Amino acid sequence: MQGFAGFPDGKQRLTPVPNLFFSELLPAIDNLAELKVTLYAFWALGQREGDVRYLRLPDFMNDAILLKAMGGPSIQAGVDMLLDGIERAVARGTFLQVSVEGSDGLMELYFLNTERGRAAVGGITRGEWRPTPDDEQPISLMVERPNIFVLYEQNIGALTPMIADELREAEQTYPPRWIEEAIKLAVTNNVRRWRYVQGILERWRVEGRQDALGQRDSQRELQRQVPPEYDDIIQR
């Protein structure tokens, strides 16, 4: 099981989901793929703009994170599970499916079964609206940058209250990219200690990160980046 260190501090982007989903739809869904594509649709349609919002099959198929979330033993298995989940969502009535002629031929459009979705499907049926090439912009899930606690636990070691305080302080002092790079260098050079990472960060702050990363960091080169006060943890 892959662990989760929790949501980071501060404001988070939110995806609105109707309460009716939890009271009626969630108890009825008995297939994991269907549940995942349904939740994905709430997120993806929330990223769209305008009154008419829909997803095409490529919007589902081309999202690498969604395919990975299907959990199949192979890419093809993940695709099959994805298609099955979409088919189940359509059969249940969560998605409204419409076939229209697009710029590349016949394509399937998927709307959520909401007031707006039903109105859009009605407009298509009556010939009042058709998608344009400008409407067919790709969208995909973006990997959120891991917070500093996750980076530490995955690469350095177990988190303690004292280390947590130091990590919070580092987060306020150094840019997130610096912390990621410093931890990566520590792992590459097999020195998985926070004080070592701190030494790299402090040197970058004093001397400039660009110079510090200007050459490939071998073990000896990286040792030179650590201030003298950290010599007790470095084997020279």
Backbone hydrogen bonds, N-H to C=O, Kabsch-Sander energy under -0.5 kcal/mol:
donor,donor_aa,acceptor,acceptor_aa,energy
21,F,18,P,-1.4
22,F,18,P,-0.7
22,F,19,N,-0.6
23,S,19,N,-1.7
24,E,20,L,-2.5
25,L,20,L,-1.5
26,L,21,F,-3.6
28,A,24,E,-0.7
28,A,25,L,-0.7
29,I,25,L,-1.5
35,L,31,N,-2.0
36,K,32,L,-2.4
37,V,33,A,-2.4
38,T,34,E,-1.9
39,L,35,L,-2.3
40,Y,36,K,-2.4
41,A,37,V,-2.1
42,F,38,T,-1.7
43,W,39,L,-1.9
44,A,40,Y,-3.5
45,L,41,A,-2.6
46,G,42,F,-1.2
47,Q,43,W,-0.7
47,Q,44,A,-1.0
48,R,44,A,-0.5
48,R,45,L,-0.8
53,R,51,D,-0.7
55,L,110,Y,-2.3
57,L,108,E,-0.8
59,D,56,R,-0.7
60,F,56,R,-1.0
60,F,57,L,-0.8
61,M,57,L,-2.7
62,N,58,P,-2.8
63,D,60,F,-1.1
64,A,62,N,-0.9
67,L,63,D,-2.3
68,K,64,A,-2.3
69,A,65,I,-2.0
70,M,66,L,-0.9
70,M,67,L,-0.8
71,G,68,K,-1.4
78,G,74,S,-2.2
79,V,75,I,-2.4
80,D,76,Q,-2.6
81,M,77,A,-2.3
82,L,78,G,-2.3
83,L,79,V,-2.7
84,D,80,D,-2.2
85,G,81,M,-2.4
86,I,82,L,-2.3
87,E,83,L,-2.5
88,R,84,D,-2.3
89,A,85,G,-2.1
90,V,86,I,-2.2
91,A,87,E,-2.5
92,R,88,R,-2.4
93,G,89,A,-1.1
94,T,89,A,-1.6
95,F,89,A,-1.6
96,L,111,F,-3.2
97,Q,95,F,-0.5
98,V,109,L,-2.3
100,V,98,V,-0.5
100,V,107,M,-2.6
102,G,100,V,-0.6
102,G,105,G,-3.4
105,G,102,G,-1.5
107,M,100,V,-3.0
109,L,98,V,-3.1
110,Y,55,L,-2.8
111,F,96,L,-2.6
113,N,94,T,-2.3
114,T,112,L,-2.6
118,R,114,T,-3.0
119,A,115,E,-2.0
120,A,116,R,-2.3
121,V,117,G,-2.3
122,G,118,R,-2.3
123,G,119,A,-2.1
124,I,120,A,-2.2
125,T,121,V,-2.5
126,R,122,G,-1.9
127,G,124,I,-1.3
128,E,123,G,-3.0
129,W,123,G,-0.8
135,D,132,T,-1.7
136,E,132,T,-0.6
136,E,133,P,-1.1
137,Q,135,D,-0.6
144,E,142,M,-0.5
151,L,147,N,-2.1
152,Y,148,I,-2.2
153,E,149,F,-2.5
154,Q,150,V,-2.5
155,N,151,L,-1.4
156,I,152,Y,-3.4
157,G,152,Y,-1.6
164,A,160,T,-2.9
165,D,161,P,-1.8
166,E,162,M,-1.8
167,L,163,I,-2.6
168,R,164,A,-2.3
169,E,165,D,-2.1
170,A,166,E,-2.4
171,E,167,L,-2.3
172,Q,168,R,-1.3
173,T,169,E,-1.0
174,Y,170,A,-3.0
178,W,175,P,-0.6
179,I,175,P,-1.7
180,E,176,P,-2.2
181,E,177,R,-2.4
182,A,178,W,-2.8
183,I,179,I,-2.4
184,K,180,E,-2.2
185,L,181,E,-2.4
186,A,182,A,-2.2
187,V,183,I,-2.3
188,T,184,K,-2.7
189,N,185,L,-2.1
190,N,187,V,-1.6
191,V,186,A,-3.1
193,R,191,V,-2.1
197,V,193,R,-1.7
198,Q,194,W,-3.0
199,G,195,R,-2.1
200,I,196,Y,-1.8
201,L,197,V,-2.5
202,E,198,Q,-2.7
203,R,199,G,-2.0
204,W,200,I,-2.4
205,R,201,L,-2.2
206,V,202,E,-2.1
207,E,203,R,-3.4
208,G,204,W,-2.0
212,A,208,G,-1.3
213,L,209,R,-1.9
214,G,211,D,-1.2
218,S,216,R,-1.0
222,L,218,S,-2.6
223,Q,219,Q,-1.8
224,R,220,R,-1.5
225,Q,221,E,-0.6
225,Q,222,L,-0.9
226,V,222,L,-0.5
226,V,223,Q,-1.3
230,Y,227,P,-2.1
231,D,228,P,-2.3
233,I,230,Y,-1.6
234,I,231,D,-1.4
236,R,234,I,-0.9
